[in-house]
């Protein structure tokens, strides 16, 4: 897999480039992984509902063809776009999502944070009271507040075309988190979004991007 650290790039142009790469690739085209950072932008998935955008305050809202609901991208967030041929890799979408989430969990573990999956809610979450606790989440979710005590540190939204993936996963490193208050993140009212800084981990974009890229590449090898 070819890892391309693109740094700060334009969202719309990157989306067009991902789509073009995927539409023109052939059976022998090597897989790539793009690591990006964007200026402030809200992105709506195919299932996105307009009422999940509460107050954009001048931040552009872009419709996309990925799965999922609305999310926010901004400086201080590592956005990873794996461009992978799942047929060649020999896995299906469910396994692909599991591997993306595993790479996030491994990256977090490297800085002393324990990531958790929540059934039916793609992405990775952390315990706000003890981000390093290793105990698994147990018991049924609170029906009134299914994310009680949790914060979301990584969001996931993908697109599959002819067995090939684009879009991907965003890991929050050191962000201005206020724009998340302008939406229902991933369609969930009241879901708190956090970054590594919130969790007491002070690092930089480049360091996390390198580690995250390595973990993703390892997970997506044949």
C-alpha positions in Angstrom: 0.0 0.0 0.0 1.3 3.4 -1.0 0.8 5.9 1.9 0.5 9.5 0.8 0.6 12.2 3.5 -1.2 15.0 1.8 -1.4 17.4 4.7 -3.8 20.4 4.5 -5.8 20.1 1.3 -9.1 21.3 -0.1 -12.0 19.0 0.8 -13.9 19.3 -2.5 -10.8 18.7 -4.6 -9.8 15.7 -2.5 -13.3 14.2 -2.8 -13.1 14.6 -6.6 -9.7 13.0 -6.7 -10.8 10.0 -4.6 -13.8 9.5 -6.9 -11.6 9.8 -10.0 -9.0 7.4 -8.6 -11.6 4.8 -7.8 -13.5 5.1 -11.1 -10.4 4.7 -13.2 -8.5 2.1 -11.2 -8.1 -1.4 -12.6 -7.5 -4.9 -11.1 -3.8 -4.3 -10.8 -3.9 -0.7 -9.5 -2.0 -0.6 -6.2 -4.0 0.4 -3.1 -3.3 3.8 -1.6 -3.9 5.5 1.7 -4.3 9.3 1.8 -3.8 11.1 5.1 -5.4 14.6 5.1 -6.3 17.6 7.1 -9.0 20.1 6.1 -10.2 23.6 6.7 -13.5 23.7 8.6 -16.3 21.9 6.7 -19.4 19.9 7.6 -20.0 16.8 5.4 -23.4 15.1 5.0 -23.6 11.4 4.2 -26.2 9.8 2.0 -28.5 9.2 4.9 -27.9 12.7 6.3 -30.9 14.7 7.5 -31.0 18.5 7.2 -32.3 18.9 10.8 -29.0 17.3 12.1 -27.3 20.6 11.1 -28.3 23.0 13.9 -26.2 26.1 13.4 -23.3 26.0 10.9 -22.2 29.6 11.7 -20.8 30.1 8.3 -19.0 26.8 8.0 -19.8 25.2 4.6 -22.0 22.1 4.5 -21.1 19.7 1.7 -23.2 16.8 0.4 -21.2 13.6 -0.2 -21.8 10.1 -1.3 -20.4 8.3 1.7 -22.5 6.4 4.2 -23.6 7.9 7.5 -24.9 11.2 8.7 -23.3 14.7 9.3 -19.8 15.2 10.7 -17.3 17.9 11.0 -13.7 18.1 9.6 -11.3 20.8 10.7 -7.6 21.5 11.5 -6.1 19.2 14.1 -7.9 16.1 12.8 -6.3 13.2 10.9 -8.6 12.1 8.1 -7.5 8.8 6.5 -8.9 7.7 3.2 -8.0 4.1 2.3 -8.4 3.4 -1.4 -8.5 -0.4 -1.2 -9.7 -3.2 -3.5 -11.7 -5.4 -1.1 -12.1 -8.2 -3.7 -8.3 -8.4 -4.0 -7.9 -8.2 -0.3 -10.5 -11.0 0.2 -12.7 -9.3 2.7 -16.3 -7.9 2.8 -17.5 -4.6 4.1 -18.2 -5.7 7.7 -14.6 -6.9 8.1 -13.2 -3.8 6.4 -15.0 -1.6 9.0 -13.8 -3.8 11.8 -10.2 -3.4 10.6 -10.5 0.4 10.3 -11.8 0.6 13.9 -9.0 -1.8 15.0 -6.4 0.6 13.5 -8.0 3.5 15.5 -8.0 1.4 18.7 -4.3 0.4 18.2 -3.3 4.1 17.5 -5.1 5.2 20.7 -3.5 2.4 22.7 -0.1 3.7 21.7 -0.8 6.9 23.6 -2.4 5.3 26.6 -6.1 5.7 25.6 -8.5 2.8 25.4 -10.9 2.9 22.4 -14.3 1.2 22.5 -16.8 0.1 19.9 -20.5 0.7 20.5 -22.9 -1.7 18.8 -24.8 -0.1 15.9 -22.8 3.2 16.1 -19.7 3.0 13.9 -16.6 4.9 15.1 -14.6 4.7 18.3 -15.5 6.0 21.7 -13.7 6.6 25.0 -14.7 6.6 28.7 -14.7 10.3 29.7 -14.1 9.5 33.4 -11.1 7.2 32.7 -9.8 7.2 29.1 -7.1 4.6 29.9 -9.4 2.1 31.5 -9.1 -1.4 29.9 -12.5 -2.7 31.1 -14.9 -3.5 28.3 -18.2 -1.7 28.1 -20.8 -3.8 29.7 -24.6 -3.9 30.1 -27.3 -2.5 27.8 -27.0 1.1 26.8 -29.2 3.7 28.6 -32.3 4.0 26.4 -32.5 7.7 27.2 -28.8 8.4 26.7 -27.0 5.5 24.9 -23.7 7.4 25.0 -23.7 8.2 28.7 -20.2 8.7 30.0 -18.7 8.3 26.5 -17.1 10.7 24.0 -16.5 10.0 20.4 -12.9 10.4 19.2 -13.1 8.9 15.7 -15.9 8.9 13.1 -16.2 6.6 10.2 -18.0 6.9 6.8 -17.2 4.9 3.7 -18.2 4.4 0.1 -17.8 1.2 -1.9 -17.8 1.2 -5.7 -17.0 -2.0 -7.7 -15.6 -3.6 -4.5 -13.2 -0.6 -4.0 -13.3 1.8 -1.1 -13.1 5.5 -0.6 -13.9 8.0 2.1 -12.8 6.6 5.4 -12.1 7.6 9.0 -11.3 10.7 11.0 -9.4 10.8 14.2 -9.5 13.9 16.4 -6.1 15.0 17.6 -6.0 18.7 18.7 -9.0 20.5 17.4 -11.4 23.4 18.1 -14.3 21.2 19.1 -16.9 24.0 19.2 -18.2 23.3 15.6 -19.4 19.9 16.7 -21.9 21.8 18.8 -23.5 23.0 15.6 -24.6 19.5 14.6 -25.9 16.3 15.9 -22.6 14.4 15.4 -23.3 11.3 13.2 -27.0 12.0 13.8 -26.9 11.5 17.5 -28.3 14.4 19.6 -26.1 15.2 22.6 -23.2 13.0 21.6 -20.1 14.5 23.0 -17.1 14.7 20.6 -13.6 14.7 22.1 -10.0 14.9 20.8 -6.7 13.5 22.2 -6.1 16.9 23.9 -9.4 16.6 25.8 -8.1 13.2 27.0 -4.8 14.6 28.3 -2.7 13.5 25.3 -0.8 16.4 23.9 0.8 15.5 20.5 0.8 16.9 17.0 -0.9 16.0 13.7 2.1 14.7 11.9 3.0 12.2 14.7 -0.5 10.8 14.9 -0.9 10.7 11.1 2.3 8.6 10.8 1.3 6.2 13.5 -2.3 5.9 12.3 -1.2 5.4 8.7 1.1 2.6 9.8 -1.6 0.9 11.7 -4.1 1.2 8.9 -1.6 -0.1 6.3 -0.9 -3.1 8.5 -4.6 -3.9 8.9 -5.2 -3.7 5.2 -2.4 -5.9 3.9 -3.4 -9.1 2.0 
